[in-house]
């Protein structure tokens, strides 16, 4: 286990916490991280692109003119893809792009993402992050005191004052430990873990 300093919102050391090596000191493989991030982004795709096919077009089914004797190409009804306003032949239909990678791979990737923050000295542990009221200015004062930007803040449970105070700040996201994921960890340069959330993360990844 590796020891890590626990800071308060003033940036002062108040204690130390032990981080489990099986979670926070795992060899990082970019191929594993890439596979899980790709899965997450695929799941976010809306997949709503669609066109109207021949059967979806409103119009008469009457044959436009007789088959022979006009000198023109043969025509069926007005919904033909060859005519203006007709159906589309090979256009897209609504679909889901989501797919799953094995649970063991997803769990390993999460450990690797957390380890990458520790190895890059981009992880900060706070004893607590409590705000008396919803105030963006107060939130920014704390972030500036800690000299952090582009940061992901992980809490153990719902912290309404913190979540509402940070929602208009660019490059900052507050996430509860239950929703911790590889994409968000890698997206932000710095990461703040509240000390209370560490046990929750360990319980989830060591189960």
N, C-alpha and C positions, 0 to 999 in steps of 0.2 A: 504493500500500500504506500502511496505517495501522499505526503502531507501538503496541504495548501492553506495559505493565509485566508482568514475570513475577515472581510472589511465591513465597516458600517457605511452609511450614506455620506459620511464626511471624508471617506477614504482612509480612515484610521484602522489599523489592525486591532481586532478585538479577541480573536481566538484562532484556532487551527482546526482543520477538518481532514480526515483521512479519505482519500479517493481510492476506490477498489480498482486494482490493476486490470481485472477481467473486463472492465467497462471503459476506464479512462486511460489505459495504457496498452492498447491493442495495435499491432502492426497495421498500417493503413494501406489498402489496395484500391487504387483509383478505379479499377474495372468493376469492383463490387459497388462502390459508391455510384458510378455512372449508371449501372443497371437499375438500381433502386430509384435514382432521381428520374431516369427516363420513364420508369413505371408510374411515378407520381405525376409527372407532367402529362403523360398519355391519359391518365384518369381525369385530368382537369379539362381536357379538350371537350368542347360542347357537342361536336358531332351532329350539328343541326342543319348542315348544308343539304339542300334538296332542290330538285327540279320537278316540273310536271311532265310525266310521261304521257304517251298517247291516250291512255285510258283515263287520265286525269283532266284532259282538256274538255271544256264545254263546247258542244257543237253538234251539228247533225251528222248522222251516219250515212246520209244519202251519197250515192256515187255522184261526183261532180259533173261528169259528162260520159257519154257512151264510150265503150272500150275501143271500138275501131272506127275508122273512117274520118277522123278529125285531123290526122297528121300530127297530133300532139302525143306526148308521152302518156302512158296509161296512168290514170289517177283513181284512187279510192275515194275516201271521204276527206273533209277539210282538215281533219286532225293529223294528217300525214306529217311526219318529221321533215319532209322535204319542202313543205309550204310555210310561209310566214305565219306565225301564231300557232304552229303545230307543236306536237310533243317533242321532247328531247330524248334521244336514243340512249346514250350511255352516260347520262348525268348522274351525280351523286344522290344517294338516299340517306335519311337519318340513320346513324349508327353509333355504337359505343366503341371508343378506342381503348377502353380500360382493359388491363390484363394484370395478372398477379405473378410475382416471383415468390419462391418458397419462403415460408415464414422464418426459417433459420437464416436465410440470406438477408431478409429485411432487418432482423434483429442484429446480425453481425454488422451490417452497414451503419446502423444507428450507433453501435459501439465505436466503430471506426471514425464516424463523424465527430463524436464527443472527444475521442482520443486526439484527433487532428487539432482541436481547439487547445487542448492541454499542451501538446507538443509544440504548437506555434505560439505559446504564451498569450493566447487570445481568450482565455477563460478567467472570469472574475467571480468570486463567491462572496455574496453579501449575506449578512445575518438577517436582515429584513429590509423591505422597501415600502414603508408605510407613509402615506400622505394623508394629512388631516382633511383635505377637501379636494375636489376635482379642480386642479389648477395646472395648466400646461407650463406656466412660468416656474412653479416650484419643481416640477419634474425636470425641466431643462437645467435648473440650478444644480440638481443632484448629478445629472449626466455630465455636465461641464466640470463639476468638482472631481468626478472620477476620471475626467479626461477621456471620455468614450464617445464614439460616433459610429454609425452603421452597426447597431447593436440589437441582438435578440435577448429579451429578458424572459426567463423561465420561472414561473411561480408554481407553488404546490396546489393552490386552489384559487377560486375567483377572488380577484382584488379589484373591485369596481373603480375605486378612486385612481388606481394606477393605470388601469386599462383605458379609462376615459381621458385621463390627463395626457396620455401618450399617443392617442389615436390620430392627432393632427400633425404629429412630428414626423417629418420624412426620414426614411432609413432607420426607423425604430419599430419593433414589433414586440408586443407582450403576448406570451403563449403559456398556457397551462401545461404542466408536465404530462398530462394524459394525452395531449395532442402533439407532443414532441416528435419531430420527423426529420429525416435526413436533408431534404431540400431546404428547409428553413435554417437549419444549422449551418449549412454550407453557403447559403445566400448572404448571410450577414458576417461581417469581418470579426466582430467581437461578440461575446456571449456572456450574459450575467446569469448565474444560477443562484437562486435564493437557497440558503442552507437547508431549509425545510423540504425543498424539492428533491434534494439529493437522495434521501432515503426512498422516496417514491420512485425515482428513476432506477435505483438499484433493485428495488422489489420487482419492478416490471421486467428488467433485463436479466436478472439472475434466476427468475422463476423457472 
